[in-house]
Amino acid sequence: MMMGFGYGGLSMILMILFWVVIIVVAVWLLSRLFPQVTGFTAPPSSGKRSKPAESPLDILKQRYARGELNQAEYDEMRRKLLE
């Protein structure tokens, strides 16, 4: 006697397949609803390091090099920055 395993166990295989499909669909749906929670890896980066912030004196030198400041303005601002 087969006791519930009719059709050679086909019903048991179909039941397992049914639950696997339900679980896969649930996981897929949850990953779509909550995308920020699904990843277990670090967020992708471009591989570039951010360059350090420029000092005010560097910015002043760049402005002088571009011609935004004349010699007197540059000297005065530089003196104030170095105080």
N, C-alpha and C positions, 0 to 999 in steps of 0.2 A: 504494500500500500504506500502511496506517495504522500499523504497527509499535507495537502496544501501546495504541493509543488507540481501542479498540473501543467500540462504542455511542456514537460521536461525542464522545468525551472525557468521558463520564459517569462512568466509573470513576475518572478523575483528579479530578474535582470531588468525588466521594464520598470519596475518600481525603483530600483537603484538608479537607473538612468534618469527617471523622472526627477528624483531628488537632486541628482547632480546638476541637471539643467536648472532647477529652481535656485540652487545655491549660486551657480555661476551667474545667472541673471540678477540675483540680489546683490552680489558683489559688484557686478558691472554698474548697476543702478546707483549703488552707494558711492562708487568711485566717480560717477558723473555728477552726483549731487554735492559731494564734498571733495573737490579735486585737491585742495591744499593738504589734506590729511593722508592721501593715498601713498605719497612717496616716502620711502625710507632712506633715500640718499640725500646728500647735500644738494642745494640748488645749483644748477649749472653756472659756471663763471666763465668769463671770457679769457681767463688766464693772465690778464693784465693786472698788474698791481697799480693801485691808485698812487699817483705821485704825491709827495708831501706838499702841504700847503706852502705857498710862497711867503716869504717874510715881507713886511712892509718896505724894507730897504730894497729888496729885489724888484718889487713892483715899481718903486720910485726909479730905479735904474732903467727898467724897461720903458717907462714913460719918457724919460730923458732921451733914451736911444731912439724912440719913435719920433722925437721932436715935439712932443706935447708940452714940454717945459723948457724954459731957457736956462742958462747957467745960473743966474741969480736965484730963480725959483727952486732949482734943484738943490743948490747949496743951502738955502734957508730951510727947506723941508728936511734935508739930510741932517742938518744940525739939530733940528727939533726931534727927529727920530732917535738920534744918538744920545740925547740928554737923559 
